[in-house]
Amino acid sequence: MQNTHLEYRVGYTPLGGRLYAGFVRKDNGKWEGIHHDVTDCAIFAVGQKLARERKDVRYSLPDGRVIQVSAVITGAETTEEDHANR
């Protein structure tokens, strides 16, 4: 039996800076039951997808701003400073 009052979501918590996956109530948006920290595996999976497809993804925010997400695979010796100067 499927609970139609719940939906599976991934959400971001600004307080802890982590991503969680689990079931959320449709009526009030609150987590129901256990939710799991998926931060590291989610970011890695998104990075792999974007780097492999060689494209950026853009999401419009309600206030008109845009979030642009991209990924680049570099050599192990590349530093953050090297990447910032590109």
C-alpha positions as CSV (number, residue, x, y, z in Angstrom):
1,M,0.0,0.0,0.0
2,Q,1.4,3.4,-1.0
3,N,1.0,6.4,1.2
4,T,-0.3,9.3,-1.0
5,H,0.4,11.8,1.7
6,L,4.1,11.4,1.4
7,E,6.6,12.1,-1.3
8,Y,10.3,11.2,-1.6
9,R,12.5,14.3,-1.7
10,V,16.1,15.5,-1.4
11,G,16.4,18.7,0.6
12,Y,19.1,21.1,1.8
13,T,19.4,22.3,5.4
14,P,21.1,25.6,5.6
15,L,21.8,25.2,9.3
16,G,24.0,22.2,8.9
17,G,24.8,22.6,5.2
18,R,23.9,19.1,4.4
19,L,21.6,17.3,1.8
20,Y,19.0,14.8,3.1
21,A,16.8,12.3,1.3
22,G,13.6,10.8,2.7
23,F,9.9,11.1,2.8
24,V,8.2,14.5,3.3
25,R,4.6,15.1,4.1
26,K,2.8,16.8,1.2
27,D,0.5,18.8,3.4
28,N,3.1,20.6,5.6
29,G,6.6,19.7,4.0
30,K,7.9,18.2,7.2
31,W,10.2,15.1,7.3
32,E,8.4,11.9,8.1
33,G,10.3,9.0,9.6
34,I,14.0,8.6,9.0
35,H,15.9,10.8,6.5
36,H,19.4,10.1,5.3
37,D,22.4,12.4,4.8
38,V,23.3,12.0,1.1
39,T,25.5,15.1,0.7
40,D,28.7,13.5,-0.4
41,C,27.2,10.9,-2.7
42,A,24.7,13.4,-4.3
43,I,27.3,16.0,-5.0
44,F,29.7,13.4,-6.5
45,A,26.9,11.9,-8.7
46,V,25.9,15.4,-10.0
47,G,29.5,16.2,-10.7
48,Q,30.0,13.0,-12.6
49,K,26.9,13.6,-14.7
50,L,27.7,17.3,-15.5
51,A,31.4,16.5,-16.3
52,R,30.5,13.6,-18.5
53,E,27.8,15.4,-20.4
54,R,29.9,18.6,-20.6
55,K,27.1,21.0,-19.9
56,D,26.0,23.3,-17.2
57,V,22.6,23.3,-15.6
58,R,20.7,26.4,-14.8
59,Y,17.8,26.8,-12.4
60,S,15.7,30.0,-12.1
61,L,15.0,31.2,-8.5
62,P,11.7,32.8,-7.6
63,D,13.4,36.3,-7.3
64,G,14.7,36.1,-10.9
65,R,18.3,35.1,-10.1
66,V,19.7,32.0,-11.6
67,I,21.8,29.1,-10.1
68,Q,24.3,27.7,-12.6
69,V,25.9,24.4,-11.7
70,S,28.9,23.0,-13.6
71,A,31.7,20.5,-13.1
72,V,35.2,20.1,-14.4
73,I,37.5,17.0,-14.0
74,T,41.1,18.1,-13.4
75,G,44.3,16.4,-12.7
76,A,45.2,15.4,-9.1
77,E,47.8,18.2,-8.9
78,T,45.4,21.0,-9.8
79,T,44.7,23.3,-6.9
80,E,41.6,25.4,-6.2
81,E,43.7,28.5,-7.0
82,D,44.6,27.1,-10.4
83,H,40.9,26.4,-11.1
84,A,39.8,29.9,-10.0
85,N,42.3,31.6,-12.3
86,R,40.8,29.9,-15.4
